[in-house]
């Protein structure tokens, strides 16, 4: 009898493993490509800053503000967008997100004034809102907990790959001239319209729920849904009462998650938007050469992300690995202030190992802490608050450069905030609260 039960368990495990393998093969490559395209449309302004200043008179402060306004639109509409995704389904909503961001990104080709620049950057943030947490939520409905961390690490590598290829790609597109449009206009238009074209493929490829997936057998669909439901039942047994929004906003852990991610994003977006300008100071470089140099830190960061992911899987203490990555970022940012443009570039290459790794190492912590019933909304909240770092960093750097002619003070600030984040990450929990908040039930086992 025991043998037959064991055989049944082995069979169920085999079906679940097959389902997980199919999900990863089917959706992960698409999500990585979507994130690459998304990230390029978000940060490509870094490569045309000098061109827009020459053609439109957009100076450092205006550039920094426009770069940052994206994140205001993003933050305001992140949570509502993610809630709508749950109501209408991932397939429809992720396709809609991609269509609208592509149209707005292409519209950047036709800006004439600072006001146009500000409005379209804000609208781009509104259009993209919900994409990142929507994909994270998608993983919670399609993959068991033990597989989600790996999937998130692969998905997040998309931003590093985007940073790697966006420089050479944008450099090549900037050389296009014709039909009354400058190179920077062609870059915006082509990259934006690629997103519009890709959304058609997304519509036909994605499914909203496992039971909609014709590429899974019925047994695989059932095994996948059952495994995810079992995890959630264990979590609900540990915390039977679904937290209210008001209670969540008072939860010290969620406030910590927002703060840590905000500090991480400060450094990422400061480097993203200002690195091409730092590279230009290294010598008389063409747009394509600037793009090629810009790829180097992000190539190193991909290596760092996978190395840290492997180490954290072997020696489990997620907070310690996040802290180590943040300290590397802090050291790199501080060193970038101590030499000339070439040394600054080398130091930022070192920092990139840290801040991109910190970003991918961070997400499994709140994901393991959160109840799946409220995970989508809270992940959206953390992401939107954290991404305000993308507003603060370029806006501050733009003002500093315009008023002082240097961004050195901003680099010191980034080193300091990375150290602060490395310290406070040890207060962040990656397990749910104990069931002592209830008066009766003993905590059931749960999966972190």
HELIX and SHEET records of a PDB file:
HELIX    1   1 UNK A    2  UNK A   23  1                                  22    
HELIX    2   2 UNK A   24  UNK A   28  3                                   5    
HELIX    3   3 UNK A   29  UNK A   43  1                                  15    
HELIX    4   4 UNK A   44  UNK A   47  5                                   4    
HELIX    5   5 UNK A   49  UNK A   56  1                                   8    
HELIX    6   6 UNK A   60  UNK A   88  1                                  29    
HELIX    7   7 UNK A   90  UNK A  107  1                                  18    
HELIX    8   8 UNK A  108  UNK A  110  5                                   3    
HELIX    9   9 UNK A  114  UNK A  128  1                                  15    
HELIX   10  10 UNK A  131  UNK A  142  1                                  12    
HELIX   11  11 UNK A  145  UNK A  173  1                                  29    
HELIX   12  12 UNK A  183  UNK A  205  1                                  23    
HELIX   13  13 UNK A  210  UNK A  212  5                                   3    
HELIX   14  14 UNK A  218  UNK A  238  1                                  21    
HELIX   15  15 UNK A  245  UNK A  249  1                                   5    
HELIX   16  16 UNK A  252  UNK A  280  1                                  29    
HELIX   17  17 UNK A  287  UNK A  314  1                                  28    
HELIX   18  18 UNK A  318  UNK A  335  1                                  18    
HELIX   19  19 UNK A  341  UNK A  369  1                                  29    
HELIX   20  20 UNK A  372  UNK A  386  1                                  15    
HELIX   21  21 UNK A  389  UNK A  404  1                                  16    
HELIX   22  22 UNK A  408  UNK A  424  1                                  17    
HELIX   23  23 UNK A  425  UNK A  427  5                                   3    
HELIX   24  24 UNK A  435  UNK A  437  5                                   3    
END                                                                             
